[in-house]
Amino acid sequence: MARPWNFSAGPSALPLEVLEQAAREMTNWHGSGMSVMEMSHRGKHFTQIRDEAVADLRELLSVPENFHILFMQGGATAENAIVPMNLIGRNGAGKADYVLSGSWSNKSYKEAQRYGDIAVAASSGAAAEIDGAQYGPWTWFPAPETWRVRSDAAYLHLCGNETIGGVEFTDWPDMAGLGAPDVPLVVDASSHFLSRPIDFTRVGMVYAGAQKNAGPAGVTVVIVRDDLIGHALPICPSAFDYANVAAAGSMFNTPPTYAIYIAGLVFKWLKRQGGVAAIEAQNIRKAEALYSFLDASNFYITAVHGPVRSRMNVPFFLKDDALNAEFLAQAEARGLMQLKGHKSVGGMRASLYNAVPFEGVQALISFMQEFERQYG
Ligand SMILES: *Cc1c(COP(=O)(O)O)cnc(C)c1O
């Protein structure tokens, strides 16, 4: 059977080369006589795997030396609690502000309320008129000039890419310009991590569950500036205290060794592709192809405000949603998998992560053209 095109939102497509390398190394990693799954995390083999993964990631994203790269567990969902437990105590005020732009940022906001005085800095939860056009809730992004950031907030949280709604925001402001120079920006980058560069002069912390764009489920990447750690609340579990995890080189407890190994192979694959700038160019090409096709069609519809359309997750609708089941069945028969939209949004969603090549997007567009000819 030919390998299908996988548009899953997560866990999602991994590069075939990575899977094949892992298969070759499954029972005997580099002559060690062991699978990576069977090794002591403190032995020389796994230490090397961890060190290379950290170094490759630092190189790929040009992570400055004053940022720690941590491998943790619990996914981005656990970070919704781990972030406030680590950061909210840093200046004594016990406050944090959240920008709400869709499902994931709302979950982060809700969880944080257990740990302090949490306020909404801005929200796209209402319909809006932008440049004369109407946009529904969670299909646009509040402009930074409208954010209300408390100058004594311990941090400001936002979700860089709303995986469900398909809203991506990367024009991160200089917090001094918003009257809050001491408030670091914390970004949930789960679903666009490694799809584009990150400006580390604009963020204090970025976190990402690996299973969208960086590897398998089970490992969460945390990149945090060193002055932000060491302030964990007393209730913070020791294993989730960034200071402990950093001091132990992500081995305060047994790390998810196999997931780190596979993520490390993805990092090496990305370097072979030419790095993040090269993959970003491909991601732009893929997203432009699909969005321009959707914009030209009267059969398919998109809802997200143009400037914040996600390159990674493209929700779209058939004008006649009675055709949804037939669309999905025919797509699957053509090897175009996991296109069903999230239940809270409906319709379809094509996730175009790094491991989905341009040919996959072309295959999707030609199927969509054919389907339109058949039913339009
Ligand atoms: C998937 C996702 C999460 C949740 O990740 P888990 O690994 O399931 O905890 C959080 N934020 C964003 C943006 C996501 O895409």
The ligand as an SDF file (V2000), in Angstrom:
LIG
                    3D

 15 15  0  0  0  0  0  0  0  0999 V2000
   -2.5940   19.9080   21.0840 C   0  0  0  0  0  0  0  0  0  0  0  0
   -2.4300   21.2120   21.7480 C   0  0  0  0  0  0  0  0  0  0  0  0
   -2.4230   21.3300   23.1440 C   0  0  0  0  0  0  0  0  0  0  0  0
   -2.6110   20.1360   24.0620 C   0  0  0  0  0  0  0  0  0  0  0  0
   -1.5800   19.2440   23.9410 O   0  0  0  0  0  0  0  0  0  0  0  0
   -1.5450   17.9080   24.8250 P   0  0  0  0  0  0  0  0  0  0  0  0
   -0.2790   17.2740   24.4220 O   0  0  0  0  0  0  0  0  0  0  0  0
   -2.7420   17.1020   24.4620 O   0  0  0  0  0  0  0  0  0  0  0  0
   -1.5550   18.3110   26.2430 O   0  0  0  0  0  0  0  0  0  0  0  0
   -2.2630   22.5850   23.6870 C   0  0  0  0  0  0  0  0  0  0  0  0
   -2.0930   23.6710   22.9080 N   0  0  0  0  0  0  0  0  0  0  0  0
   -2.0940   23.5920   21.5760 C   0  0  0  0  0  0  0  0  0  0  0  0
   -1.9080   24.8340   20.7610 C   0  0  0  0  0  0  0  0  0  0  0  0
   -2.2640   22.3620   20.9480 C   0  0  0  0  0  0  0  0  0  0  0  0
   -2.2510   22.2750   19.6150 O   0  0  0  0  0  0  0  0  0  0  0  0
  1  2  1  0
  2  3  1  0
  2 14  2  0
  3  4  1  0
  3 10  2  0
  4  5  1  0
  5  6  1  0
  6  7  2  0
  6  8  1  0
  6  9  1  0
 10 11  1  0
 11 12  2  0
 12 13  1  0
 12 14  1  0
 14 15  1  0
M  END
$$$$
